[in-house]
Amino acid sequence: MALLWNCSPWARQFIPSKTPDLSGEGWLSSQKSLPHVGEKLGTPQGLWTSGKMANPVPSAFCVVLAVVVVVYAQRHSQQESHIQYERVGADVTMKCGTMDWDSAVTWTANGTDIDESHLNGSYLILKNVDLTQSGQYSCYEGSSWHLKYQTYLRVGVPPKEPVLMCRSNNYPKGFYCSWHLPTPTYIPNSFNISVIHGTREMVCEKDVFPKNRCHIRYLQLFSTVKYKVTLTVTNALGKSSTTLTFDEFAIVKPDPPESVVAKPVPNNPRRLEVSWQNPSSWPDPESFPLKFFLRYRPLILDQWQHVELSDGTSHTITDAYAGKEYIIQVAAKDNDIGTWSDWSVAVHATPWTEEPKHLTTEAQITETTSTSTSSFMPPPTTKICDKGAVVGSGAVAVCWTAGLVLAAYGILFI
């Protein structure tokens, strides 16, 4: 590219304002990415220095090089801009540019040769295409392997009816609408939303993130005129739309309460103290106060207990089971209009329990000593003679003598 910028002004006029980077790193802007001739040569800007031409490159070479770059840029831009969209299950026919039907050609998909069984003359025939067949298709002249045609095939489906939801979580400032598709289309989609209040069309300011949401500011509060919101989704294969009509008050739904905390109450085994804060997105809780709904249950049970609170951001549970862990959540709602918020993040707490009393060291020692002494007392016995406990032949003789004496004494009394 430096050679082109060392050429004369006459040759450089053939160079497009945006030319491809031949190094393979993309496109270069001729106005921003390349240095001036003077900077390149280390001289003041311009083509002439001291009355002599500072460019040593022949003008004829510059002209040829410029023509090559122009042709390459045109072909490159044409190939990249061609995208073909087809439905899943469709039969697709691709022509090889301006080549005749009976010309010898070779087709590739993402750089891999396609079998000739998919060709009808020079045409490429794809039956019942699916998502896996999306990619870049190229056709080359059979003998010279010159690129004759190239396209990027995108296989997808038309959009189904979108899911649209509108909600005011910052009443009375305004409301927002968000949307999504029930199923993917696998190709790019564009969404257009219109909001009409009576006969007046309102501006829906789209969010940077998430992209599928926009905000509308209320121009008139406490209006009985309905809002009409229409969302249309379009892609290269079709389009679909849906419409919502609603009153201002019907879509008011605060965000869940924040910073929910549950703590045990000292010396009260059946109480839990719960506190929370208004949702930070609710702009004016003084003028538009919220009421709250508390639910709680022990983890061992599935049934919830509920308490509705008209004011305040705290509550004491008085009927908790002693020693059982509880799960607790809170919801919020405007005092007069709208619907309840989603439940807050669940918190867990266990009521206060009395710590077990510990025995003194001396008592533990006394109990241990008495237990040890009684446990080793030998059981009583009524045996006259235990051979296993007496050792020696003399002991055996004594046992037999005592036996004979007792036998004789018994005979005398018969």
Disulfide bonds with the S-S distance in Angstrom:
Cys7-Cys62 1.80
Cys96-Cys139 1.87
Cys166-Cys177 2.08
Cys204-Cys214 1.72
Cys385-Cys399 2.35
